[in-house]
């Protein structure tokens, strides 16, 4: 049996962004929030694959090699 979680006082603009994200992913808001929790748990402290890195780059809209290089270096240096 699942457990109900609650996040209080979420700013309206963040709720709207979450709703837009859910719509893009063809999910309900509840489904999107669960997907975010699953992703956070799954990726935790583990190393990600190049395929996952490329998917993440597409998700956040990176479009040039310079942007990708900068993002990869930031990720690497944050460890």
N, CA, C and O atoms as a Maestro MAE file, in Angstrom:
{
 s_m_m2io_version
 :::
 2.0.0
}

f_m_ct {
 s_m_title
 :::
 protein
 m_atom[316] {
  # First column is atom index #
  i_m_mmod_type
  r_m_x_coord
  r_m_y_coord
  r_m_z_coord
  i_m_residue_number
  s_m_chain_name
  s_m_pdb_residue_name
  s_m_pdb_atom_name
  i_m_atomic_number
  :::
  1 25 0.828 -1.172 0.000 1 A "UNK " " N  " 7
  2 3 0.000 0.000 0.000 1 A "UNK " " CA " 6
  3 2 0.882 1.248 0.000 1 A "UNK " " C  " 6
  4 15 1.859 1.317 0.745 1 A "UNK " " O  " 8
  5 25 0.545 2.218 -0.821 2 A "UNK " " N  " 7
  6 3 1.312 3.451 -0.916 2 A "UNK " " CA " 6
  7 2 1.066 4.385 0.245 2 A "UNK " " C  " 6
  8 15 0.120 4.211 1.013 2 A "UNK " " O  " 8
  9 25 1.921 5.372 0.364 3 A "UNK " " N  " 7
  10 3 1.835 6.385 1.402 3 A "UNK " " CA " 6
  11 2 1.556 7.722 0.733 3 A "UNK " " C  " 6
  12 15 2.145 8.020 -0.306 3 A "UNK " " O  " 8
  13 25 0.687 8.519 1.293 4 A "UNK " " N  " 7
  14 3 0.403 9.848 0.769 4 A "UNK " " CA " 6
  15 2 1.433 10.838 1.285 4 A "UNK " " C  " 6
  16 15 1.734 10.868 2.478 4 A "UNK " " O  " 8
  17 25 1.975 11.652 0.376 5 A "UNK " " N  " 7
  18 3 2.916 12.707 0.734 5 A "UNK " " CA " 6
  19 2 2.277 14.041 0.401 5 A "UNK " " C  " 6
  20 15 1.403 14.120 -0.463 5 A "UNK " " O  " 8
  21 25 2.710 15.087 1.082 6 A "UNK " " N  " 7
  22 3 2.154 16.411 0.842 6 A "UNK " " CA " 6
  23 2 3.267 17.444 0.847 6 A "UNK " " C  " 6
  24 15 4.161 17.403 1.693 6 A "UNK " " O  " 8
  25 25 3.210 18.367 -0.099 7 A "UNK " " N  " 7
  26 3 4.140 19.495 -0.127 7 A "UNK " " CA " 6
  27 2 3.293 20.745 0.041 7 A "UNK " " C  " 6
  28 15 2.407 21.014 -0.770 7 A "UNK " " O  " 8
  29 25 3.559 21.495 1.070 8 A "UNK " " N  " 7
  30 3 2.742 22.672 1.378 8 A "UNK " " CA " 6
  31 2 3.400 23.945 0.846 8 A "UNK " " C  " 6
  32 15 4.620 24.018 0.699 8 A "UNK " " O  " 8
  33 25 2.570 24.935 0.566 9 A "UNK " " N  " 7
  34 3 3.017 26.278 0.196 9 A "UNK " " CA " 6
  35 2 3.879 26.330 -1.056 9 A "UNK " " C  " 6
  36 15 4.842 27.095 -1.113 9 A "UNK " " O  " 8
  37 25 3.550 25.536 -2.045 10 A "UNK " " N  " 7
  38 3 4.273 25.571 -3.320 10 A "UNK " " CA " 6
  39 2 3.815 26.812 -4.077 10 A "UNK " " C  " 6
  40 15 2.613 27.006 -4.261 10 A "UNK " " O  " 8
  41 25 4.747 27.659 -4.522 11 A "UNK " " N  " 7
  42 3 4.363 28.863 -5.257 11 A "UNK " " CA " 6
  43 2 3.569 28.513 -6.520 11 A "UNK " " C  " 6
  44 15 3.862 27.525 -7.193 11 A "UNK " " O  " 8
  45 25 2.572 29.325 -6.829 12 A "UNK " " N  " 7
  46 3 1.682 29.075 -7.965 12 A "UNK " " CA " 6
  47 2 2.445 28.929 -9.272 12 A "UNK " " C  " 6
  48 15 2.077 28.109 -10.113 12 A "UNK " " O  " 8
  49 25 3.514 29.721 -9.458 13 A "UNK " " N  " 7
  50 3 4.272 29.627 -10.716 13 A "UNK " " CA " 6
  51 2 4.978 28.280 -10.855 13 A "UNK " " C  " 6
  52 15 5.129 27.771 -11.965 13 A "UNK " " O  " 8
  53 25 5.409 27.704 -9.740 14 A "UNK " " N  " 7
  54 3 6.040 26.377 -9.796 14 A "UNK " " CA " 6
  55 2 4.999 25.302 -10.088 14 A "UNK " " C  " 6
  56 15 5.271 24.348 -10.816 14 A "UNK " " O  " 8
  57 25 3.814 25.459 -9.522 15 A "UNK " " N  " 7
  58 3 2.734 24.507 -9.810 15 A "UNK " " CA " 6
  59 2 2.403 24.543 -11.290 15 A "UNK " " C  " 6
  60 15 2.210 23.498 -11.911 15 A "UNK " " O  " 8
  61 25 2.336 25.736 -11.857 16 A "UNK " " N  " 7
  62 3 2.038 25.867 -13.287 16 A "UNK " " CA " 6
  63 2 3.119 25.212 -14.134 16 A "UNK " " C  " 6
  64 15 2.807 24.537 -15.115 16 A "UNK " " O  " 8
  65 25 4.378 25.399 -13.775 17 A "UNK " " N  " 7
  66 3 5.469 24.766 -14.510 17 A "UNK " " CA " 6
  67 2 5.392 23.244 -14.412 17 A "UNK " " C  " 6
  68 15 5.651 22.541 -15.389 17 A "UNK " " O  " 8
  69 25 5.037 22.740 -13.235 18 A "UNK " " N  " 7
  70 3 4.873 21.299 -13.073 18 A "UNK " " CA " 6
  71 2 3.722 20.773 -13.919 18 A "UNK " " C  " 6
  72 15 3.824 19.700 -14.513 18 A "UNK " " O  " 8
  73 25 2.629 21.524 -13.977 19 A "UNK " " N  " 7
  74 3 1.495 21.114 -14.807 19 A "UNK " " CA " 6
  75 2 1.892 21.085 -16.283 19 A "UNK " " C  " 6
  76 15 1.510 20.171 -17.013 19 A "UNK " " O  " 8
  77 25 2.652 22.076 -16.716 20 A "UNK " " N  " 7
  78 3 3.109 22.111 -18.112 20 A "UNK " " CA " 6
  79 2 4.022 20.921 -18.411 20 A "UNK " " C  " 6
  80 15 3.919 20.289 -19.463 20 A "UNK " " O  " 8
  81 25 4.916 20.630 -17.466 21 A "UNK " " N  " 7
  82 3 5.811 19.480 -17.633 21 A "UNK " " CA " 6
  83 2 5.015 18.186 -17.721 21 A "UNK " " C  " 6
  84 15 5.302 17.332 -18.560 21 A "UNK " " O  " 8
  85 25 4.010 18.040 -16.854 22 A "UNK " " N  " 7
  86 3 3.167 16.845 -16.869 22 A "UNK " " CA " 6
  87 2 2.466 16.710 -18.215 22 A "UNK " " C  " 6
  88 15 2.391 15.617 -18.776 22 A "UNK " " O  " 8
  89 25 1.959 17.815 -18.724 23 A "UNK " " N  " 7
  90 3 1.263 17.782 -20.012 23 A "UNK " " CA " 6
  91 2 2.213 17.364 -21.134 23 A "UNK " " C  " 6
  92 15 1.852 16.556 -21.989 23 A "UNK " " O  " 8
  93 25 3.433 17.918 -21.127 24 A "UNK " " N  " 7
  94 3 4.426 17.542 -22.149 24 A "UNK " " CA " 6
  95 2 4.732 16.052 -22.108 24 A "UNK " " C  " 6
  96 15 4.995 15.435 -23.140 24 A "UNK " " O  " 8
  97 25 4.697 15.481 -20.913 25 A "UNK " " N  " 7
  98 3 5.023 14.063 -20.735 25 A "UNK " " CA " 6
  99 2 3.794 13.163 -20.753 25 A "UNK " " C  " 6
  100 15 3.887 11.967 -20.474 25 A "UNK " " O  " 8
  101 25 2.642 13.744 -21.082 26 A "UNK " " N  " 7
  102 3 1.388 12.987 -21.178 26 A "UNK " " CA " 6
  103 2 1.070 12.269 -19.865 26 A "UNK " " C  " 6
  104 15 0.721 11.088 -19.845 26 A "UNK " " O  " 8
  105 25 1.205 13.031 -18.759 27 A "UNK " " N  " 7
  106 3 0.925 12.480 -17.432 27 A "UNK " " CA " 6
  107 2 0.009 13.437 -16.676 27 A "UNK " " C  " 6
  108 15 -0.109 14.614 -17.014 27 A "UNK " " O  " 8
  109 25 -0.625 12.902 -15.659 28 A "UNK " " N  " 7
  110 3 -1.339 13.762 -14.712 28 A "UNK " " CA " 6
  111 2 -0.284 14.445 -13.847 28 A "UNK " " C  " 6
  112 15 0.885 14.058 -13.862 28 A "UNK " " O  " 8
  113 25 -0.696 15.451 -13.101 29 A "UNK " " N  " 7
  114 3 0.238 16.109 -12.183 29 A "UNK " " CA " 6
  115 2 0.762 15.097 -11.169 29 A "UNK " " C  " 6
  116 15 1.955 15.079 -10.865 29 A "UNK " " O  " 8
  117 25 -0.124 14.262 -10.649 30 A "UNK " " N  " 7
  118 3 0.284 13.223 -9.702 30 A "UNK " " CA " 6
  119 2 1.308 12.274 -10.334 30 A "UNK " " C  " 6
  120 15 2.308 11.922 -9.709 30 A "UNK " " O  " 8
  121 25 1.047 11.868 -11.571 31 A "UNK " " N  " 7
  122 3 1.970 10.974 -12.268 31 A "UNK " " CA " 6
  123 2 3.322 11.617 -12.499 31 A "UNK " " C  " 6
  124 15 4.360 10.965 -12.383 31 A "UNK " " O  " 8
  125 25 3.305 12.903 -12.826 32 A "UNK " " N  " 7
  126 3 4.565 13.617 -13.056 32 A "UNK " " CA " 6
  127 2 5.369 13.735 -11.761 32 A "UNK " " C  " 6
  128 15 6.584 13.538 -11.757 32 A "UNK " " O  " 8
  129 25 4.691 14.055 -10.675 33 A "UNK " " N  " 7
  130 3 5.391 14.159 -9.392 33 A "UNK " " CA " 6
  131 2 5.999 12.819 -8.979 33 A "UNK " " C  " 6
  132 15 7.116 12.772 -8.465 33 A "UNK " " O  " 8
  133 25 5.268 11.741 -9.204 34 A "UNK " " N  " 7
  134 3 5.801 10.416 -8.884 34 A "UNK " " CA " 6
  135 2 7.001 10.091 -9.785 34 A "UNK " " C  " 6
  136 15 7.972 9.492 -9.323 34 A "UNK " " O  " 8
  137 25 6.941 10.477 -11.054 35 A "UNK " " N  " 7
  138 3 8.066 10.254 -11.969 35 A "UNK " " CA " 6
  139 2 9.296 11.036 -11.502 35 A "UNK " " C  " 6
  140 15 10.417 10.535 -11.589 35 A "UNK " " O  " 8
  141 25 9.094 12.251 -11.012 36 A "UNK " " N  " 7
  142 3 10.211 13.054 -10.503 36 A "UNK " " CA " 6
  143 2 10.825 12.386 -9.278 36 A "UNK " " C  " 6
  144 15 12.048 12.322 -9.155 36 A "UNK " " O  " 8
  145 25 9.994 11.895 -8.380 37 A "UNK " " N  " 7
  146 3 10.496 11.197 -7.191 37 A "UNK " " CA " 6
  147 2 11.254 9.940 -7.615 37 A "UNK " " C  " 6
  148 15 12.348 9.680 -7.116 37 A "UNK " " O  " 8
  149 25 10.679 9.162 -8.531 38 A "UNK " " N  " 7
  150 3 11.350 7.947 -9.016 38 A "UNK " " CA " 6
  151 2 12.706 8.274 -9.620 38 A "UNK " " C  " 6
  152 15 13.690 7.585 -9.351 38 A "UNK " " O  " 8
  153 25 12.764 9.317 -10.429 39 A "UNK " " N  " 7
  154 3 14.017 9.711 -11.080 39 A "UNK " " CA " 6
  155 2 15.049 10.143 -10.046 39 A "UNK " " C  " 6
  156 15 16.223 9.790 -10.154 39 A "UNK " " O  " 8
  157 25 14.621 10.899 -9.052 40 A "UNK " " N  " 7
  158 3 15.544 11.360 -8.011 40 A "UNK " " CA " 6
  159 2 16.132 10.183 -7.242 40 A "UNK " " C  " 6
  160 15 17.323 10.167 -6.931 40 A "UNK " " O  " 8
  161 25 15.297 9.206 -6.941 41 A "UNK " " N  " 7
  162 3 15.766 8.031 -6.200 41 A "UNK " " CA " 6
  163 2 16.670 7.176 -7.078 41 A "UNK " " C  " 6
  164 15 17.700 6.676 -6.625 41 A "UNK " " O  " 8
  165 25 16.278 7.014 -8.329 42 A "UNK " " N  " 7
  166 3 17.020 6.167 -9.258 42 A "UNK " " CA " 6
  167 2 18.408 6.721 -9.542 42 A "UNK " " C  " 6
  168 15 19.374 5.959 -9.580 42 A "UNK " " O  " 8
  169 25 18.528 8.017 -9.739 43 A "UNK " " N  " 7
  170 3 19.816 8.591 -10.115 43 A "UNK " " CA " 6
  171 2 20.657 8.988 -8.918 43 A "UNK " " C  " 6
  172 15 21.872 9.134 -9.054 43 A "UNK " " O  " 8
  173 25 20.060 9.167 -7.756 44 A "UNK " " N  " 7
  174 3 20.771 9.447 -6.515 44 A "UNK " " CA " 6
  175 2 22.219 9.834 -6.662 44 A "UNK " " C  " 6
  176 15 22.523 10.884 -7.227 44 A "UNK " " O  " 8
  177 25 23.128 9.004 -6.163 45 A "UNK " " N  " 7
  178 3 24.556 9.291 -6.209 45 A "UNK " " CA " 6
  179 2 25.286 8.458 -7.254 45 A "UNK " " C  " 6
  180 15 26.517 8.431 -7.277 45 A "UNK " " O  " 8
  181 25 24.549 7.788 -8.103 46 A "UNK " " N  " 7
  182 3 25.224 6.917 -9.063 46 A "UNK " " CA " 6
  183 2 25.697 7.706 -10.282 46 A "UNK " " C  " 6
  184 15 25.210 8.805 -10.549 46 A "UNK " " O  " 8
  185 25 26.626 7.149 -10.996 47 A "UNK " " N  " 7
  186 3 27.111 7.741 -12.237 47 A "UNK " " CA " 6
  187 2 26.061 7.509 -13.316 47 A "UNK " " C  " 6
  188 15 25.448 6.442 -13.369 47 A "UNK " " O  " 8
  189 25 25.852 8.508 -14.178 48 A "UNK " " N  " 7
  190 3 24.873 8.341 -15.244 48 A "UNK " " CA " 6
  191 2 25.581 7.921 -16.524 48 A "UNK " " C  " 6
  192 15 26.767 8.198 -16.705 48 A "UNK " " O  " 8
  193 25 24.855 7.255 -17.406 49 A "UNK " " N  " 7
  194 3 25.415 6.815 -18.676 49 A "UNK " " CA " 6
  195 2 25.431 7.975 -19.664 49 A "UNK " " C  " 6
  196 15 24.769 8.991 -19.452 49 A "UNK " " O  " 8
  197 25 26.184 7.818 -20.734 50 A "UNK " " N  " 7
  198 3 26.202 8.845 -21.781 50 A "UNK " " CA " 6
  199 2 24.818 9.030 -22.394 50 A "UNK " " C  " 6
  200 15 24.428 10.149 -22.727 50 A "UNK " " O  " 8
  201 25 24.092 7.959 -22.541 51 A "UNK " " N  " 7
  202 3 22.730 8.036 -23.080 51 A "UNK " " CA " 6
  203 2 21.838 8.880 -22.162 51 A "UNK " " C  " 6
  204 15 21.058 9.710 -22.630 51 A "UNK " " O  " 8
  205 25 21.967 8.651 -20.836 52 A "UNK " " N  " 7
  206 3 21.192 9.442 -19.875 52 A "UNK " " CA " 6
  207 2 21.624 10.907 -19.896 52 A "UNK " " C  " 6
  208 15 20.791 11.807 -19.795 52 A "UNK " " O  " 8
  209 25 22.916 11.136 -20.028 53 A "UNK " " N  " 7
  210 3 23.432 12.493 -20.105 53 A "UNK " " CA " 6
  211 2 22.900 13.213 -21.342 53 A "UNK " " C  " 6
  212 15 22.494 14.373 -21.267 53 A "UNK " " O  " 8
  213 25 22.906 12.520 -22.478 54 A "UNK " " N  " 7
  214 3 22.385 13.107 -23.707 54 A "UNK " " CA " 6
  215 2 20.894 13.418 -23.578 54 A "UNK " " C  " 6
  216 15 20.434 14.467 -24.029 54 A "UNK " " O  " 8
  217 25 20.144 12.507 -22.963 55 A "UNK " " N  " 7
  218 3 18.714 12.739 -22.760 55 A "UNK " " CA " 6
  219 2 18.501 13.946 -21.858 55 A "UNK " " C  " 6
  220 15 17.621 14.767 -22.114 55 A "UNK " " O  " 8
  221 25 19.298 14.055 -20.810 56 A "UNK " " N  " 7
  222 3 19.178 15.201 -19.900 56 A "UNK " " CA " 6
  223 2 19.506 16.506 -20.630 56 A "UNK " " C  " 6
  224 15 18.836 17.518 -20.425 56 A "UNK " " O  " 8
  225 25 20.524 16.483 -21.471 57 A "UNK " " N  " 7
  226 3 20.883 17.675 -22.238 57 A "UNK " " CA " 6
  227 2 19.725 18.109 -23.131 57 A "UNK " " C  " 6
  228 15 19.438 19.301 -23.244 57 A "UNK " " O  " 8
  229 25 19.058 17.141 -23.765 58 A "UNK " " N  " 7
  230 3 17.896 17.476 -24.600 58 A "UNK " " CA " 6
  231 2 16.762 18.034 -23.750 58 A "UNK " " C  " 6
  232 15 16.089 18.980 -24.156 58 A "UNK " " O  " 8
  233 25 16.548 17.451 -22.572 59 A "UNK " " N  " 7
  234 3 15.475 17.909 -21.676 59 A "UNK " " CA " 6
  235 2 15.638 19.373 -21.290 59 A "UNK " " C  " 6
  236 15 14.660 20.118 -21.237 59 A "UNK " " O  " 8
  237 25 16.876 19.786 -21.020 60 A "UNK " " N  " 7
  238 3 17.084 21.159 -20.570 60 A "UNK " " CA " 6
  239 2 17.389 22.107 -21.727 60 A "UNK " " C  " 6
  240 15 17.641 23.293 -21.513 60 A "UNK " " O  " 8
  241 25 17.364 21.585 -22.947 61 A "UNK " " N  " 7
  242 3 17.452 22.444 -24.116 61 A "UNK " " CA " 6
  243 2 18.841 22.851 -24.558 61 A "UNK " " C  " 6
  244 15 18.984 23.870 -25.234 61 A "UNK " " O  " 8
  245 25 19.869 22.098 -24.205 62 A "UNK " " N  " 7
  246 3 21.210 22.415 -24.688 62 A "UNK " " CA " 6
  247 2 21.265 22.204 -26.194 62 A "UNK " " C  " 6
  248 15 20.749 21.217 -26.719 62 A "UNK " " O  " 8
  249 25 21.898 23.150 -26.878 63 A "UNK " " N  " 7
  250 3 21.887 23.030 -28.328 63 A "UNK " " CA " 6
  251 2 23.254 23.160 -28.980 63 A "UNK " " C  " 6
  252 15 23.400 22.806 -30.150 63 A "UNK " " O  " 8
  253 25 24.256 23.652 -28.269 64 A "UNK " " N  " 7
  254 3 25.571 23.798 -28.879 64 A "UNK " " CA " 6
  255 2 26.605 22.999 -28.086 64 A "UNK " " C  " 6
  256 15 26.420 22.749 -26.895 64 A "UNK " " O  " 8
  257 25 27.689 22.601 -28.745 65 A "UNK " " N  " 7
  258 3 28.728 21.847 -28.030 65 A "UNK " " CA " 6
  259 2 29.292 22.622 -26.844 65 A "UNK " " C  " 6
  260 15 29.604 22.023 -25.815 65 A "UNK " " O  " 8
  261 25 29.428 23.954 -26.967 66 A "UNK " " N  " 7
  262 3 29.955 24.741 -25.866 66 A "UNK " " CA " 6
  263 2 29.060 24.661 -24.638 66 A "UNK " " C  " 6
  264 15 29.553 24.545 -23.516 66 A "UNK " " O  " 8
  265 25 27.747 24.723 -24.844 67 A "UNK " " N  " 7
  266 3 26.821 24.614 -23.719 67 A "UNK " " CA " 6
  267 2 26.948 23.242 -23.070 67 A "UNK " " C  " 6
  268 15 26.968 23.127 -21.845 67 A "UNK " " O  " 8
  269 25 27.032 22.217 -23.887 68 A "UNK " " N  " 7
  270 3 27.141 20.854 -23.362 68 A "UNK " " CA " 6
  271 2 28.420 20.685 -22.550 68 A "UNK " " C  " 6
  272 15 28.404 20.110 -21.462 68 A "UNK " " O  " 8
  273 25 29.527 21.190 -23.087 69 A "UNK " " N  " 7
  274 3 30.802 21.081 -22.394 69 A "UNK " " CA " 6
  275 2 30.747 21.773 -21.047 69 A "UNK " " C  " 6
  276 15 31.204 21.231 -20.041 69 A "UNK " " O  " 8
  277 25 30.186 22.971 -21.031 70 A "UNK " " N  " 7
  278 3 30.060 23.730 -19.779 70 A "UNK " " CA " 6
  279 2 29.214 22.959 -18.769 70 A "UNK " " C  " 6
  280 15 29.575 22.861 -17.596 70 A "UNK " " O  " 8
  281 25 28.087 22.410 -19.229 71 A "UNK " " N  " 7
  282 3 27.191 21.674 -18.331 71 A "UNK " " CA " 6
  283 2 27.882 20.423 -17.777 71 A "UNK " " C  " 6
  284 15 27.765 20.126 -16.588 71 A "UNK " " O  " 8
  285 25 28.593 19.698 -18.627 72 A "UNK " " N  " 7
  286 3 29.287 18.478 -18.195 72 A "UNK " " CA " 6
  287 2 30.367 18.825 -17.168 72 A "UNK " " C  " 6
  288 15 30.525 18.128 -16.166 72 A "UNK " " O  " 8
  289 25 31.102 19.897 -17.420 73 A "UNK " " N  " 7
  290 3 32.146 20.297 -16.467 73 A "UNK " " CA " 6
  291 2 31.552 20.697 -15.117 73 A "UNK " " C  " 6
  292 15 32.097 20.350 -14.069 73 A "UNK " " O  " 8
  293 25 30.439 21.423 -15.145 74 A "UNK " " N  " 7
  294 3 29.783 21.795 -13.889 74 A "UNK " " CA " 6
  295 2 29.341 20.551 -13.124 74 A "UNK " " C  " 6
  296 15 29.525 20.466 -11.910 74 A "UNK " " O  " 8
  297 25 28.760 19.589 -13.835 75 A "UNK " " N  " 7
  298 3 28.312 18.357 -13.206 75 A "UNK " " CA " 6
  299 2 29.496 17.602 -12.606 75 A "UNK " " C  " 6
  300 15 29.427 17.121 -11.475 75 A "UNK " " O  " 8
  301 25 30.572 17.502 -13.367 76 A "UNK " " N  " 7
  302 3 31.765 16.799 -12.895 76 A "UNK " " CA " 6
  303 2 32.368 17.489 -11.688 76 A "UNK " " C  " 6
  304 15 32.719 16.832 -10.708 76 A "UNK " " O  " 8
  305 25 32.493 18.811 -11.749 77 A "UNK " " N  " 7
  306 3 33.141 19.563 -10.672 77 A "UNK " " CA " 6
  307 2 32.305 19.639 -9.408 77 A "UNK " " C  " 6
  308 15 32.827 19.961 -8.340 77 A "UNK " " O  " 8
  309 25 31.021 19.348 -9.512 78 A "UNK " " N  " 7
  310 3 30.144 19.426 -8.341 78 A "UNK " " CA " 6
  311 2 30.277 18.201 -7.447 78 A "UNK " " C  " 6
  312 15 29.706 18.171 -6.357 78 A "UNK " " O  " 8
  313 25 31.006 17.210 -7.879 79 A "UNK " " N  " 7
  314 3 31.149 15.968 -7.094 79 A "UNK " " CA " 6
  315 2 32.173 16.100 -6.015 79 A "UNK " " C  " 6
  316 15 32.411 15.149 -5.270 79 A "UNK " " O  " 8
  :::
 }
 m_bond[315] {
  # First column is bond index #
  i_m_from
  i_m_to
  i_m_order
  :::
  1 1 2 1
  2 2 3 1
  3 3 4 2
  4 3 5 1
  5 5 6 1
  6 6 7 1
  7 7 8 2
  8 7 9 1
  9 9 10 1
  10 10 11 1
  11 11 12 2
  12 11 13 1
  13 13 14 1
  14 14 15 1
  15 15 16 2
  16 15 17 1
  17 17 18 1
  18 18 19 1
  19 19 20 2
  20 19 21 1
  21 21 22 1
  22 22 23 1
  23 23 24 2
  24 23 25 1
  25 25 26 1
  26 26 27 1
  27 27 28 2
  28 27 29 1
  29 29 30 1
  30 30 31 1
  31 31 32 2
  32 31 33 1
  33 33 34 1
  34 34 35 1
  35 35 36 2
  36 35 37 1
  37 37 38 1
  38 38 39 1
  39 39 40 2
  40 39 41 1
  41 41 42 1
  42 42 43 1
  43 43 44 2
  44 43 45 1
  45 45 46 1
  46 46 47 1
  47 47 48 2
  48 47 49 1
  49 49 50 1
  50 50 51 1
  51 51 52 2
  52 51 53 1
  53 53 54 1
  54 54 55 1
  55 55 56 2
  56 55 57 1
  57 57 58 1
  58 58 59 1
  59 59 60 2
  60 59 61 1
  61 61 62 1
  62 62 63 1
  63 63 64 2
  64 63 65 1
  65 65 66 1
  66 66 67 1
  67 67 68 2
  68 67 69 1
  69 69 70 1
  70 70 71 1
  71 71 72 2
  72 71 73 1
  73 73 74 1
  74 74 75 1
  75 75 76 2
  76 75 77 1
  77 77 78 1
  78 78 79 1
  79 79 80 2
  80 79 81 1
  81 81 82 1
  82 82 83 1
  83 83 84 2
  84 83 85 1
  85 85 86 1
  86 86 87 1
  87 87 88 2
  88 87 89 1
  89 89 90 1
  90 90 91 1
  91 91 92 2
  92 91 93 1
  93 93 94 1
  94 94 95 1
  95 95 96 2
  96 95 97 1
  97 97 98 1
  98 98 99 1
  99 99 100 2
  100 99 101 1
  101 101 102 1
  102 102 103 1
  103 103 104 2
  104 103 105 1
  105 105 106 1
  106 106 107 1
  107 107 108 2
  108 107 109 1
  109 109 110 1
  110 110 111 1
  111 111 112 2
  112 111 113 1
  113 113 114 1
  114 114 115 1
  115 115 116 2
  116 115 117 1
  117 117 118 1
  118 118 119 1
  119 119 120 2
  120 119 121 1
  121 121 122 1
  122 122 123 1
  123 123 124 2
  124 123 125 1
  125 125 126 1
  126 126 127 1
  127 127 128 2
  128 127 129 1
  129 129 130 1
  130 130 131 1
  131 131 132 2
  132 131 133 1
  133 133 134 1
  134 134 135 1
  135 135 136 2
  136 135 137 1
  137 137 138 1
  138 138 139 1
  139 139 140 2
  140 139 141 1
  141 141 142 1
  142 142 143 1
  143 143 144 2
  144 143 145 1
  145 145 146 1
  146 146 147 1
  147 147 148 2
  148 147 149 1
  149 149 150 1
  150 150 151 1
  151 151 152 2
  152 151 153 1
  153 153 154 1
  154 154 155 1
  155 155 156 2
  156 155 157 1
  157 157 158 1
  158 158 159 1
  159 159 160 2
  160 159 161 1
  161 161 162 1
  162 162 163 1
  163 163 164 2
  164 163 165 1
  165 165 166 1
  166 166 167 1
  167 167 168 2
  168 167 169 1
  169 169 170 1
  170 170 171 1
  171 171 172 2
  172 171 173 1
  173 173 174 1
  174 174 175 1
  175 175 176 2
  176 175 177 1
  177 177 178 1
  178 178 179 1
  179 179 180 2
  180 179 181 1
  181 181 182 1
  182 182 183 1
  183 183 184 2
  184 183 185 1
  185 185 186 1
  186 186 187 1
  187 187 188 2
  188 187 189 1
  189 189 190 1
  190 190 191 1
  191 191 192 2
  192 191 193 1
  193 193 194 1
  194 194 195 1
  195 195 196 2
  196 195 197 1
  197 197 198 1
  198 198 199 1
  199 199 200 2
  200 199 201 1
  201 201 202 1
  202 202 203 1
  203 203 204 2
  204 203 205 1
  205 205 206 1
  206 206 207 1
  207 207 208 2
  208 207 209 1
  209 209 210 1
  210 210 211 1
  211 211 212 2
  212 211 213 1
  213 213 214 1
  214 214 215 1
  215 215 216 2
  216 215 217 1
  217 217 218 1
  218 218 219 1
  219 219 220 2
  220 219 221 1
  221 221 222 1
  222 222 223 1
  223 223 224 2
  224 223 225 1
  225 225 226 1
  226 226 227 1
  227 227 228 2
  228 227 229 1
  229 229 230 1
  230 230 231 1
  231 231 232 2
  232 231 233 1
  233 233 234 1
  234 234 235 1
  235 235 236 2
  236 235 237 1
  237 237 238 1
  238 238 239 1
  239 239 240 2
  240 239 241 1
  241 241 242 1
  242 242 243 1
  243 243 244 2
  244 243 245 1
  245 245 246 1
  246 246 247 1
  247 247 248 2
  248 247 249 1
  249 249 250 1
  250 250 251 1
  251 251 252 2
  252 251 253 1
  253 253 254 1
  254 254 255 1
  255 255 256 2
  256 255 257 1
  257 257 258 1
  258 258 259 1
  259 259 260 2
  260 259 261 1
  261 261 262 1
  262 262 263 1
  263 263 264 2
  264 263 265 1
  265 265 266 1
  266 266 267 1
  267 267 268 2
  268 267 269 1
  269 269 270 1
  270 270 271 1
  271 271 272 2
  272 271 273 1
  273 273 274 1
  274 274 275 1
  275 275 276 2
  276 275 277 1
  277 277 278 1
  278 278 279 1
  279 279 280 2
  280 279 281 1
  281 281 282 1
  282 282 283 1
  283 283 284 2
  284 283 285 1
  285 285 286 1
  286 286 287 1
  287 287 288 2
  288 287 289 1
  289 289 290 1
  290 290 291 1
  291 291 292 2
  292 291 293 1
  293 293 294 1
  294 294 295 1
  295 295 296 2
  296 295 297 1
  297 297 298 1
  298 298 299 1
  299 299 300 2
  300 299 301 1
  301 301 302 1
  302 302 303 1
  303 303 304 2
  304 303 305 1
  305 305 306 1
  306 306 307 1
  307 307 308 2
  308 307 309 1
  309 309 310 1
  310 310 311 1
  311 311 312 2
  312 311 313 1
  313 313 314 1
  314 314 315 1
  315 315 316 2
  :::
 }
}
